[in-house]
C-alpha cells in the first residue's frame, strides 16, 4: 500500500474565534482547490499557527494492479492469452534452484530482459548463503515457485509428509522474500489429490510443463541443448519450457533466449498469469 499524509492543523478544528476576546478575526483556512478531496494538503498560513501541534492522518490507497493477460491450460499447462494478449509467447521455468548456477542464470535472463519462474527446493535454501542468493533472484524481479523440500515423489509418501514437503518451502520463501509462492510444480510432474488440494488451499497454481531436455544425457552440452530447445517440433504458441539449474543449461541459456526471439517468440511475465484467486472474479 502507498500512503499519503494529510496535514491538518489543530487550529483548523478549533475555529472558535468568535467565543473569545483573544481570537484573531483575520485567521482563515486556506485551500487552493477545494474541489479536490484526496490530494490536497490543507494548511493554515497564520504566523500564530507556527507553534501549534499538528496531527497526521494516514490515507491508504491501493496500488494499481495490472489485469492478467494469460492463463494456464489446466490439462497441458501451456499459457493461453486472455483477450488481445500476444499469443506467440513461451514461459521460461527453471527447476531445482538455487543449486549450482541459479544466480548466473538469473543475471543472464535479467540482461536479456527475459522473465522466468525459479522453482526452488527447500534443501537448497537452508544456509544463509543460499537464502541470500534466493533473495537476490527475487529482488531482480523473478517469480519464485515451490518445488518441494527434498524433491520427493509425492505418490510415495504420506499426506503428512506431503504437507511438510510443500508448506515448509512456502514458509521459508516467505521468510526470505516476503512473498509466498504463487506456483507449485511437483517433482517428476507427479501430483496427488492431497497435493492438489493443498496447493489450492495455499493459493498456488499447479504447473507441469510442455517440454524439456536438459535432464537427458544426449542434451547435456551447451550446443545440443540450445538447438533442441529452440528447434524441437514441440515448440508452439504458449509452450511452458522446463529447464533446470545445471551447468550446461546455464551455459546454453542466452542462446536459447536469443534463438526463441529470432523465431518471433516473446516471454510471458509470470505476474501476468491469472492466479486461482482470480478465477471466480
C-alpha positions as CSV (number, residue, x, y, z in Angstrom):
1,X,0.0,0.0,0.0
2,X,1.2,3.6,-0.7
3,X,0.4,6.2,2.0
4,X,-0.1,9.9,1.6
5,X,-0.1,12.2,4.6
6,X,-2.7,14.9,5.0
7,X,-1.5,17.6,7.5
8,X,-4.4,19.3,9.2
9,X,-3.6,21.9,11.8
10,X,-5.4,21.5,15.1
11,X,-6.1,25.2,14.8
12,X,-8.4,24.5,11.8
13,X,-10.5,22.3,14.0
14,X,-10.7,24.8,16.8
15,X,-12.2,27.8,14.9
16,X,-13.8,29.3,18.0
17,X,-12.6,32.8,17.4
18,X,-16.0,34.3,18.0
19,X,-16.1,33.0,21.5
20,X,-13.0,34.6,23.0
21,X,-11.6,38.2,23.3
22,X,-8.2,36.8,22.3
23,X,-9.3,35.4,19.0
24,X,-7.7,36.8,15.8
25,X,-10.6,37.9,13.5
26,X,-8.2,37.7,10.5
27,X,-7.5,34.0,10.9
28,X,-8.5,32.0,7.8
29,X,-8.2,28.4,6.5
30,X,-6.6,28.4,3.0
31,X,-7.5,25.8,0.4
32,X,-6.1,26.2,-3.0
33,X,-8.5,23.9,-4.7
34,X,-11.5,22.9,-2.5
35,X,-12.9,20.7,-5.3
36,X,-10.1,18.2,-4.9
37,X,-10.6,15.9,-1.9
38,X,-7.8,13.3,-2.0
39,X,-4.6,15.0,-2.9
40,X,-4.9,18.4,-1.2
41,X,-2.9,19.4,1.9
42,X,-4.9,21.9,4.0
43,X,-2.5,24.4,5.7
44,X,-3.1,27.4,8.0
45,X,-0.9,30.3,6.9
46,X,-1.3,32.4,10.1
47,X,2.0,33.2,11.8
48,X,0.4,32.3,15.2
49,X,-0.1,28.7,14.0
50,X,3.7,28.1,13.6
51,X,3.9,26.7,17.2
52,X,0.7,24.7,17.0
53,X,1.0,20.9,17.1
54,X,-0.2,19.0,14.0
55,X,-1.9,15.7,13.7
56,X,-1.2,13.3,10.8
57,X,-4.0,11.4,9.1
58,X,-2.9,8.5,7.1
59,X,-4.9,7.7,3.9
60,X,-4.2,4.4,2.3
61,X,-4.5,4.0,-1.4
62,X,-4.3,0.7,-3.3
63,X,-1.6,0.1,-5.8
64,X,-2.8,-0.3,-9.4
65,X,-2.7,-3.9,-10.3
66,X,-2.3,-4.9,-13.9
67,X,-5.1,-7.2,-15.1
68,X,-4.0,-10.8,-16.0
69,X,-3.2,-11.3,-19.7
70,X,-2.6,-15.1,-19.7
71,X,-4.0,-18.2,-18.1
72,X,-2.7,-21.7,-17.7
73,X,-4.4,-24.5,-19.6
74,X,-5.2,-27.0,-16.8
75,X,-4.6,-30.0,-19.0
76,X,-1.5,-29.1,-20.9
77,X,-0.1,-26.4,-18.6
78,X,0.6,-24.2,-21.7
79,X,0.0,-20.5,-21.5
80,X,-3.1,-19.1,-23.3
81,X,-3.8,-15.4,-24.0
82,X,-6.7,-13.6,-22.5
83,X,-8.4,-11.1,-24.8
84,X,-5.9,-9.4,-27.2
85,X,-2.7,-10.5,-25.5
86,X,0.1,-11.7,-27.8
87,X,-0.4,-15.5,-28.5
88,X,3.1,-16.1,-29.7
89,X,4.8,-16.4,-26.3
90,X,6.5,-19.0,-24.2
91,X,7.0,-19.3,-20.5
92,X,10.5,-19.9,-19.1
93,X,10.8,-22.0,-15.9
94,X,13.9,-23.3,-14.0
95,X,13.7,-26.1,-11.5
96,X,15.9,-27.2,-8.6
97,X,17.1,-23.7,-7.7
98,X,19.3,-22.4,-6.2
99,X,21.7,-25.4,-6.7
100,X,24.7,-24.6,-8.8
101,X,24.1,-21.8,-11.3
102,X,20.7,-20.2,-10.5
103,X,22.1,-16.8,-9.8
104,X,24.1,-16.8,-13.0
105,X,21.0,-17.8,-14.9
106,X,19.0,-15.0,-13.3
107,X,21.7,-12.5,-14.3
108,X,21.7,-13.8,-17.8
109,X,17.9,-13.6,-18.1
110,X,17.9,-10.1,-16.5
111,X,20.4,-8.8,-19.0
112,X,18.2,-10.2,-21.8
113,X,15.0,-8.8,-20.3
114,X,13.5,-12.3,-20.2
115,X,11.2,-13.1,-17.2
116,X,11.0,-16.6,-15.7
117,X,9.9,-18.6,-12.7
118,X,12.6,-20.2,-10.5
119,X,11.2,-23.2,-8.7
120,X,13.1,-23.8,-5.5
121,X,13.8,-26.9,-3.5
122,X,13.8,-26.4,0.3
123,X,17.0,-28.3,0.9
124,X,18.9,-25.8,-1.3
125,X,17.9,-22.8,0.8
126,X,18.9,-23.9,4.3
127,X,22.1,-21.9,4.6
128,X,22.4,-18.1,4.9
129,X,24.4,-18.1,1.7
130,X,21.7,-19.8,-0.3
131,X,19.0,-17.7,1.3
132,X,20.9,-14.6,0.1
133,X,21.0,-16.0,-3.4
134,X,17.3,-16.6,-3.3
135,X,16.6,-13.1,-2.1
136,X,18.8,-11.7,-4.8
137,X,17.0,-13.6,-7.5
138,X,13.6,-12.5,-6.2
139,X,14.8,-8.9,-5.9
140,X,15.9,-9.0,-9.6
141,X,12.2,-9.4,-10.4
142,X,11.9,-13.1,-10.9
143,X,8.9,-15.2,-9.6
144,X,9.8,-17.9,-7.0
145,X,7.9,-21.1,-7.3
146,X,7.6,-24.1,-4.9
147,X,9.3,-27.4,-6.0
148,X,9.0,-29.2,-2.6
149,X,11.6,-29.6,0.2
150,X,13.5,-32.7,-0.9
151,X,12.2,-33.4,-4.5
152,X,10.3,-36.4,-3.2
153,X,7.8,-38.4,-5.3
154,X,4.6,-37.3,-3.7
155,X,2.8,-40.5,-4.5
156,X,5.3,-42.5,-2.4
157,X,5.0,-40.5,0.8
158,X,2.2,-39.9,3.4
159,X,-0.1,-36.9,3.4
160,X,1.6,-35.6,6.5
161,X,5.0,-35.8,4.6
162,X,3.5,-34.2,1.6
163,X,2.3,-31.3,3.7
164,X,5.8,-30.8,5.1
165,X,7.3,-31.0,1.6
166,X,5.1,-28.2,0.4
167,X,4.3,-25.9,3.4
168,X,7.9,-25.8,4.7
169,X,9.1,-24.3,1.3
170,X,6.3,-21.7,1.2
171,X,7.2,-20.7,4.8
172,X,10.9,-20.3,4.1
173,X,10.4,-18.5,0.7
174,X,8.1,-16.0,2.5
175,X,10.6,-15.6,5.3
176,X,13.3,-14.8,2.8
177,X,11.4,-12.8,0.1
178,X,8.3,-11.5,1.9
179,X,6.0,-13.4,-0.5
180,X,4.6,-16.9,-0.6
181,X,4.9,-18.8,-4.0
182,X,2.1,-18.5,-6.5
183,X,3.1,-21.6,-8.5
184,X,3.7,-25.2,-7.4
185,X,5.5,-27.8,-9.5
186,X,5.6,-31.3,-8.1
187,X,8.8,-33.4,-8.7
188,X,8.6,-35.5,-11.8
189,X,5.2,-33.8,-12.5
190,X,3.5,-36.3,-10.1
191,X,0.7,-34.8,-8.0
192,X,-1.8,-36.5,-5.7
193,X,-5.3,-35.5,-4.7
194,X,-3.9,-34.2,-1.5
195,X,-1.1,-32.1,-3.1
196,X,-3.6,-30.6,-5.5
197,X,-6.0,-29.6,-2.7
198,X,-3.1,-28.3,-0.5
199,X,-1.7,-26.2,-3.4
200,X,-5.2,-24.7,-3.9
201,X,-5.5,-24.0,-0.2
202,X,-2.2,-22.2,-0.3
203,X,-3.3,-20.1,-3.3
204,X,-0.8,-21.8,-5.8
205,X,-1.4,-22.7,-9.4
206,X,-0.3,-26.2,-10.3
207,X,2.2,-26.2,-13.1
208,X,3.8,-29.0,-15.1
209,X,5.4,-28.3,-18.5
210,X,5.2,-28.6,-22.3
211,X,8.8,-29.9,-22.9
212,X,12.3,-30.0,-21.5
213,X,15.5,-31.8,-22.4
214,X,18.4,-30.9,-20.1
215,X,17.9,-33.9,-17.9
216,X,18.6,-36.3,-20.8
217,X,22.2,-37.3,-21.3
218,X,22.1,-36.6,-25.0
219,X,21.5,-32.9,-24.4
220,X,23.9,-32.2,-21.6
221,X,26.0,-29.8,-23.7
222,X,25.5,-26.2,-24.4
223,X,25.2,-26.6,-28.2
224,X,22.9,-29.6,-28.2
225,X,20.6,-28.2,-25.6
226,X,20.3,-24.8,-27.2
227,X,19.5,-26.4,-30.5
228,X,16.8,-28.8,-29.3
229,X,15.1,-26.2,-27.0
230,X,14.7,-23.8,-30.0
231,X,14.1,-26.2,-32.8
232,X,12.1,-29.0,-31.3
233,X,8.8,-29.9,-33.1
234,X,7.1,-29.5,-29.7
235,X,7.6,-25.7,-29.7
236,X,4.4,-23.8,-30.3
237,X,2.5,-20.8,-29.0
238,X,2.2,-20.8,-25.2
239,X,4.8,-23.6,-24.6
240,X,5.8,-24.0,-21.0
241,X,9.6,-24.6,-21.1
242,X,11.2,-26.8,-18.5
243,X,14.8,-26.2,-17.6
244,X,17.0,-26.9,-14.5
245,X,19.7,-25.3,-12.5
246,X,22.5,-27.1,-14.3
247,X,25.9,-26.1,-15.7
248,X,25.0,-26.9,-19.4
249,X,21.7,-25.2,-19.1
250,X,23.2,-22.1,-17.7
251,X,25.8,-22.0,-20.5
252,X,23.0,-22.5,-23.1
253,X,20.5,-20.1,-21.7
254,X,21.5,-17.0,-23.7
255,X,21.4,-18.9,-27.0
256,X,18.0,-20.4,-26.1
257,X,16.5,-17.0,-25.4
258,X,18.0,-15.4,-28.5
259,X,17.0,-18.4,-30.6
260,X,13.4,-18.2,-29.5
261,X,13.3,-14.4,-30.1
262,X,14.6,-15.0,-33.6
263,X,11.6,-17.2,-34.2
264,X,9.3,-14.4,-33.1
265,X,8.5,-15.5,-29.6
266,X,8.1,-13.3,-26.6
267,X,8.4,-14.3,-23.0
268,X,5.5,-14.3,-20.6
269,X,5.8,-12.3,-17.4
270,X,4.6,-14.8,-14.7
271,X,3.0,-11.9,-12.9
272,X,0.5,-11.6,-15.8
273,X,-0.7,-15.2,-15.4
274,X,-4.1,-15.4,-13.8
275,X,-4.0,-16.9,-10.3
276,X,-6.5,-19.1,-8.7
277,X,-7.7,-16.2,-6.5
278,X,-8.9,-14.5,-9.7
279,X,-10.7,-17.4,-11.3
280,X,-14.1,-16.5,-9.8
281,X,-13.8,-12.7,-10.1
